[in-house]
Amino acid sequence: MRWVFSLSSTLLFCFILSCADHKIEDAKVTQVSGNVLTSIGNRVITVNDYIKRCEYVPRPNYCKNNNYIHKKIALNSLIAEKLLALEFEKKKLNFTNAQKNLITGRKEQSMRQLMLKINGFDKVKLDSEVVDIIAKQSKRTYEVSFLILNAIQNKQVSKERITSLINIQDRIPDLPAVSTKLITLNDEMPDEVKNILFFLKPAKDFLYGPIALSKTKHMFFEVSSWNTLVSITDEQKKQAYIDAEKTYRESTALKIYKKYVSALMSHKELVFDPEVFQVFSDKISNVYLIEKEKKESVIQNTIWNEETKTIDDISSFNDLKMIRNERLLIFDNEKFSVGNVLDLIKKHPLVFRNRNVSSKSFTNELKYALADLFRDREITEQAYRLDYDKEKDIVNIENKWKDFISSSIMKDVLTNGLSDKEAFIKLSSKIDSLQKLHSNIIKIDTDKFEQIKLTSIDMNVIYTNQAYPLIEPSFPILTDDHLLDYGKKHNFN
């Protein structure tokens, strides 16, 4: 029996969830995208880069505040990263295959997010009436009563005039008791439920449904009651409207993009070979079901240890070598072997829809993870056809990760075998010499720099449901120098 996924419908619900975190790019950051703060030869650090590298990951204590000295240490650290990347090139060092795949994967994830922006967010037109409703109802907590029916029960209910959950229970024997749940705007729920509760004006004790939860499960619900946290001050009302506008944009953008992706994936099918897939699932589960700490260790070693083999050679994947050439699946009439799929996973780590995957559910969850992988592959290929890889912001993101990895390798080369104290002293000395050596190619827009304000709150901002969760590389701990006694002052327009 073949396992077939129709990609124009099955994948779209999860696609909405995986894209939703693009909203993390808030207004303060995106409005300065491409606004150059400093250049080091052909390398640049934008205002956007500086803010995100300082605020989206924790900074060390010696530069975590907003005072001028700490801000200069942070800038020196980011410039030092670029200088070490220049040394990496000068010494003609090379990336491992795993590091190359990470860089490419990061670039392609950014290309998919650009697809969402252009084909979703940029097409949103605000509806002020709906925004007003959201602003008033966004602080509500609803008490909802509901029943979940299987396909046969749903078909039976649909044939009759039923106006309440009690009527459903009367008509269908052996149903469980009506369940109740408190729901706020930030809770996970089907889009149709969110639309009824927060984008429309729901009625109490009115039967809503059926709402499809899957091919076999449907939900009916009633609003029993609600409590509203009222905005009192003008500032609270203003903020409520701003938040409502943001909620409307995100929800509408994802609906628009859903149609775009549906058209892109139309008539495409993913067909698994059941025998090979089961062997593949059994072997690969040894990696994805290990403890979190071990899994993170495997991932980090794959990226950073130049002696570590690439992902399909990790010990847990060794058993797959015997079936590497076996056909695992057919996508859009193209055959993919186990090896072909592993090559895709190297650039795009699998993302499981259910964050708490168990051994019992792993095989089924793996099917969806692979389906999502091929959906993203199609979106990425469309982005390449549109030359999104040449967009300025995408090139900047790719170069940022290249330089981060290059500098990390150089840091290891320079400090190998040294204690932490000895390593920091040697690094600081090396950075000083590089600042002097390359001073003539370094330009800093001090006017822009002085206008930047940073928070001192430690944050580690991530995407959820993305192949690469971390939004930014970790902060480069390379120097505590606060002097800008090198380079040239420059005004970037």
C-alpha positions in Angstrom: 0.0 0.0 0.0 1.4 3.4 -1.0 1.4 6.4 1.3 0.4 9.4 -0.7 0.3 13.1 0.3 -1.5 15.7 -1.9 0.7 18.7 -1.2 -1.7 21.4 -2.3 -3.9 20.7 0.8 -2.3 18.5 3.4 0.7 20.8 4.1 -0.9 24.2 4.2 -2.1 24.2 7.8 1.4 23.5 9.1 2.8 25.9 6.6 0.9 28.7 8.3 2.3 27.7 11.7 5.9 27.5 10.3 5.8 30.9 8.7 4.0 32.8 11.5 7.2 33.5 13.3 8.4 35.8 10.5 6.5 38.4 12.5 9.4 38.6 14.9 11.1 41.1 12.5 9.5 44.0 14.3 9.2 47.5 12.9 12.2 48.9 14.8 14.5 46.5 13.0 13.0 46.1 9.5 12.7 49.8 8.8 16.5 50.2 9.0 17.3 47.1 6.8 20.2 48.0 4.4 21.1 51.1 6.4 24.9 50.7 6.5 26.6 51.5 9.9 30.1 50.4 9.0 32.0 48.8 6.2 35.2 46.7 6.3 36.3 46.5 2.7 33.5 44.9 0.8 31.8 43.7 4.0 29.2 45.7 5.8 27.4 45.9 9.1 24.0 47.5 8.9 22.2 49.3 11.7 19.8 46.3 11.5 22.7 43.8 12.0 24.1 45.7 14.9 20.7 45.9 16.8 19.8 42.3 16.2 23.2 40.9 17.1 23.1 42.9 20.3 19.5 42.3 21.3 18.4 39.0 19.9 21.2 37.0 21.6 22.8 37.6 25.1 25.8 39.8 25.3 28.6 39.4 27.8 28.4 41.5 31.0 31.2 43.8 29.9 29.1 45.2 27.0 25.4 44.4 27.8 24.2 47.9 28.7 23.2 50.9 26.7 26.0 53.3 27.8 28.4 54.6 25.1 31.4 52.5 26.2 29.4 49.2 26.1 28.0 50.1 22.7 31.5 50.8 21.4 32.7 47.4 22.7 29.8 45.7 20.9 30.7 47.5 17.7 34.4 46.6 18.0 33.3 43.0 18.6 31.3 42.8 15.4 34.0 44.5 13.4 36.5 42.1 14.9 34.4 39.2 13.6 34.8 40.6 10.1 38.5 41.1 10.5 39.0 37.5 11.6 36.9 36.5 8.5 39.4 38.3 6.4 42.2 36.3 8.0 40.3 33.1 7.3 40.3 34.1 3.6 43.9 35.2 3.7 45.0 31.8 5.1 42.9 30.1 2.4 41.1 28.0 5.0 38.0 26.0 3.9 34.5 25.3 5.3 33.5 21.7 6.1 30.6 20.3 4.1 28.4 20.7 7.1 29.4 24.4 7.5 28.7 25.0 3.8 25.2 23.3 4.2 24.5 25.5 7.2 25.3 28.7 5.3 23.2 27.6 2.3 20.4 26.5 4.6 20.3 29.8 6.4 20.3 31.7 3.1 17.4 29.6 1.7 15.4 30.0 4.9 15.7 33.7 4.5 14.6 33.4 0.9 11.5 31.6 1.9 10.8 34.4 4.5 11.2 37.0 1.7 8.6 35.0 -0.3 6.2 35.3 2.6 6.8 39.0 2.8 6.4 39.7 -0.9 3.5 37.3 -1.5 1.8 37.8 1.9 2.5 40.8 4.1 3.1 43.2 1.2 -0.4 42.4 -0.2 -2.4 43.1 3.0 -4.9 46.0 2.9 -6.1 47.0 6.4 -9.8 46.8 7.2 -10.3 49.4 9.9 -13.7 47.9 11.0 -12.1 44.5 11.6 -9.1 46.0 13.4 -11.6 47.9 15.7 -13.2 44.6 16.5 -9.9 42.9 17.2 -8.8 45.8 19.4 -12.0 45.5 21.5 -12.0 41.7 21.7 -8.2 40.9 21.8 -8.2 41.1 25.6 -11.1 38.7 26.0 -11.0 35.3 27.7 -13.7 33.0 26.3 -15.2 30.0 27.9 -16.0 27.6 25.1 -17.9 24.3 25.2 -17.2 21.9 22.4 -17.6 18.4 21.0 -15.2 16.6 18.6 -16.9 14.1 16.2 -15.5 11.6 13.8 -16.3 11.6 10.1 -19.3 9.3 10.4 -20.8 11.3 13.3 -20.2 14.5 11.5 -22.0 13.2 8.4 -24.9 12.2 10.6 -25.1 15.6 12.3 -24.9 17.4 8.9 -28.0 15.7 7.7 -30.2 17.0 10.5 -31.2 20.4 11.8 -29.2 20.6 15.0 -28.9 23.9 16.9 -26.9 23.0 20.1 -24.3 20.7 21.6 -27.1 19.1 23.7 -29.0 18.3 20.4 -25.9 16.5 19.1 -25.6 14.4 22.3 -29.3 13.6 22.0 -29.0 12.4 18.4 -25.7 10.5 18.7 -25.4 7.9 21.5 -22.2 7.2 23.5 -20.6 10.6 22.9 -18.3 11.8 25.6 -19.4 14.7 27.8 -19.1 18.2 26.5 -15.6 19.6 27.1 -14.9 23.2 28.1 -11.9 25.4 27.6 -10.7 28.9 28.3 -9.3 30.6 25.2 -7.3 33.8 24.7 -6.0 35.3 21.5 -2.5 33.9 22.0 -3.7 30.3 22.5 -3.3 27.8 19.6 -6.5 27.2 17.8 -7.8 26.5 14.2 -7.9 29.7 12.1 -11.7 29.4 11.8 -12.1 29.5 15.5 -9.8 32.5 15.9 -11.7 34.3 13.2 -15.1 33.7 14.9 -13.9 34.7 18.4 -11.6 37.6 17.7 -12.3 38.9 14.1 -16.1 38.8 14.3 -18.7 39.3 16.9 -19.6 35.9 18.3 -22.9 35.1 19.9 -23.4 33.3 23.2 -25.0 29.8 23.1 -24.9 29.7 19.3 -23.7 26.4 17.7 -20.6 26.9 15.5 -19.3 24.1 13.2 -18.4 21.8 11.8 -14.8 22.9 11.9 -12.4 20.4 10.3 -9.5 19.6 12.6 -8.3 16.8 10.3 -9.8 14.5 7.6 -11.4 12.4 10.3 -12.1 14.9 13.1 -14.6 17.8 13.2 -15.4 20.2 16.0 -18.7 21.9 17.1 -18.5 24.6 19.7 -20.5 27.2 21.6 -19.4 30.3 23.4 -20.6 30.0 27.0 -19.3 33.3 28.3 -16.4 35.8 28.2 -14.5 38.2 30.3 -12.9 41.4 28.8 -10.0 43.3 30.2 -10.9 46.8 29.2 -8.4 49.4 28.0 -8.9 52.5 30.2 -6.2 55.1 29.5 -5.6 56.6 26.1 -2.2 54.9 26.0 -3.7 51.5 26.6 -6.3 52.1 23.9 -3.6 53.2 21.4 -1.5 50.2 22.2 -4.5 47.9 21.8 -5.2 49.3 18.3 -1.5 48.9 17.4 -1.5 45.3 18.5 -4.8 44.6 16.7 -3.4 46.0 13.5 -0.4 43.7 13.8 -2.7 40.7 14.5 -4.8 41.6 11.4 -1.7 42.0 9.2 -0.2 38.7 10.3 -3.5 36.7 10.0 -4.4 38.2 6.6 -0.9 37.8 5.2 -0.8 34.1 6.0 -4.2 33.6 4.4 -3.0 35.3 1.2 0.2 33.4 1.2 -1.6 30.1 1.8 -3.4 30.6 -1.5 -0.1 31.4 -3.2 1.6 28.3 -1.9 -1.5 26.2 -2.7 -1.2 27.2 -6.3 2.5 26.5 -6.3 2.0 23.0 -4.9 -1.1 22.2 -7.0 -1.3 18.7 -8.4 2.0 17.7 -6.7 2.1 14.4 -4.8 4.5 12.8 -2.4 4.5 9.0 -2.5 6.4 7.0 0.0 7.7 3.5 -0.5 6.3 1.8 2.6 9.0 -0.9 3.1 12.0 1.4 2.6 10.3 4.2 4.6 9.8 2.0 7.6 13.4 1.0 7.7 14.4 4.6 7.2 12.1 5.7 10.0 13.4 3.0 12.4 17.0 4.1 11.8 16.5 7.8 11.8 14.5 7.8 15.0 17.6 6.9 16.9 18.8 10.4 16.2 15.6 12.4 16.7 14.4 10.6 19.8 17.6 10.9 21.8 17.7 13.3 24.8 17.7 17.0 23.9 21.2 17.5 25.3 22.7 14.7 23.2 20.9 15.9 20.1 22.2 19.5 20.5 25.7 18.1 21.0 25.4 16.1 17.7 24.2 19.2 15.9 26.9 21.5 17.3 29.7 19.0 16.6 28.5 18.5 13.0 28.7 22.3 12.4 31.9 23.2 14.3 34.2 20.3 14.5 36.2 20.2 11.3 37.1 16.6 11.9 33.5 15.6 12.4 31.9 13.8 9.5 28.8 15.1 7.8 25.3 14.2 8.9 24.8 11.0 7.0 28.0 9.7 8.5 27.0 10.3 12.2 27.1 7.0 14.0 23.3 6.8 14.2 23.0 7.2 10.5 25.6 4.5 9.6 22.9 1.8 9.3 21.3 3.8 6.5 24.4 3.3 4.2 23.0 -0.1 3.3 19.8 1.4 1.9 21.3 4.7 0.7 20.6 3.9 -2.9 17.1 2.6 -2.3 14.1 4.6 -3.5 12.5 6.2 -0.5 9.8 8.3 -2.2 8.6 9.9 -5.4 7.8 13.6 -5.4 6.1 15.2 -8.4 7.1 12.1 -10.5 10.8 12.4 -9.5 12.4 9.5 -7.7 14.4 10.3 -4.5 16.7 7.7 -2.9 17.5 7.6 0.9 20.8 9.4 0.0 19.0 12.1 -1.9 16.7 12.8 1.0 19.6 12.9 3.5 21.3 15.4 1.2 18.2 17.6 1.5 18.2 17.2 5.3 21.8 18.4 5.5 20.6 21.9 4.3 17.2 21.8 5.8 17.0 19.9 9.1 13.7 18.2 9.6 11.0 20.1 11.5 8.4 18.1 13.3 4.9 19.6 13.6 4.4 18.0 17.0 7.2 19.2 19.3 6.7 16.2 21.7 7.3 13.3 19.3 7.1 9.9 20.9 8.4 6.6 19.6 4.8 5.5 18.9 4.0 8.6 16.8 7.4 9.0 15.2 6.8 7.2 11.9 3.6 9.3 11.2 5.3 12.6 12.3 8.3 11.8 10.1 6.0 11.6 7.0 4.7 15.1 7.7 8.2 16.4 8.4 9.4 15.1 5.0 6.3 16.5 3.3 7.1 19.9 4.8 10.7 19.5 3.6 9.6 19.0 0.0 7.1 21.9 0.3 9.9 24.2 1.4 12.1 22.8 -1.4 9.5 23.9 -4.0 9.2 27.4 -2.4 13.0 27.7 -2.4 13.3 26.7 -6.0 10.7 29.3 -6.9 12.6 31.9 -4.9 15.8 31.0 -6.9 13.8 31.4 -10.2 12.9 34.9 -9.0 16.5 35.7 -8.2 15.8 36.3 -4.5 19.2 34.9 -3.7 20.6 38.1 -5.3 18.5 40.4 -3.2 20.6 42.7 -1.0 19.2 41.6 2.3 19.6 37.9 1.4 23.2 38.4 0.4 23.9 40.2 3.6 22.4 37.4 5.7 24.4 34.8 3.8 27.6 36.8 4.4 26.8 37.3 8.0 26.7 33.6 8.7 29.8 33.0 6.5 31.8 35.6 8.5 30.5 34.3 11.8 31.6 30.7 11.0 34.9 31.9 9.5 35.7 34.0 12.6 34.8 31.1 14.9 37.2 28.8 13.0 39.9 31.5 13.2 39.3 32.0 16.9 39.8 28.2 17.5 43.0 28.2 15.4 44.4 31.1 17.3 43.5 29.9 20.8 43.8 26.2 20.5 45.3 24.7 23.8 45.2 28.0 25.7 43.3 28.7 28.9 40.4 31.1 28.8 42.5 34.0 30.1 45.4 33.3 27.8 43.0 32.9 24.8 41.3 36.3 25.5 44.6 38.1 25.8 45.9 36.6 22.6 42.6 37.4 20.8 42.7 41.0 22.0 46.2 41.4 20.8 45.4 39.9 17.4 42.3 42.1 17.0 44.4 45.2 17.8 46.9 44.3 15.1 44.2 43.6 12.6 42.5 47.0 13.4 45.7 48.8 12.6 46.4 46.6 9.5 43.0 47.2 7.9 42.3 50.7 9.3 42.4 52.2 5.8 39.4 50.0 4.6 37.2 50.4 7.7 34.6 53.1 7.6 32.2 53.9 10.5 29.1 56.1 10.5 29.4 57.6 14.0 26.4 59.8 13.6 24.1 56.8 13.1 25.9 54.9 15.8 25.3 57.5 18.4 21.6 57.5 17.7 21.2 53.7 18.4 19.7 52.7 21.7 19.9 49.2 23.0 18.1 47.3 25.7 20.2 45.7 28.5 17.7 42.8 28.9 19.1 39.4 28.0 17.2 37.8 25.2 17.5 34.7 23.0 15.0 35.2 20.2 14.1 32.2 18.1 11.8 31.1 15.3 9.6 28.1 16.1 8.7 25.5 13.4 11.7 26.5 11.3 14.7 24.5 10.1 17.0 27.0 11.8 15.5 28.4 15.0 18.1 30.9 16.0 17.5 34.2 14.3 21.0 35.5 14.9 24.5 34.1 15.4 25.8 34.2 18.9 27.5 37.4 20.0 31.2 37.3 19.2 33.3 37.3 22.3 36.5 38.6 20.8 37.5 41.8 22.5 36.6 44.2 25.4 38.2 47.2 23.7 36.0 50.3 23.8 38.3 52.6 21.7 37.4 53.5 18.1 40.9 54.6 17.3 41.0 53.1 13.8 39.2 53.4 10.6 37.6 56.5 9.1 34.5 58.5 10.0 32.1 58.2 7.1 28.5 59.2 6.3 26.7 56.4 4.6 23.6 57.6 2.7 
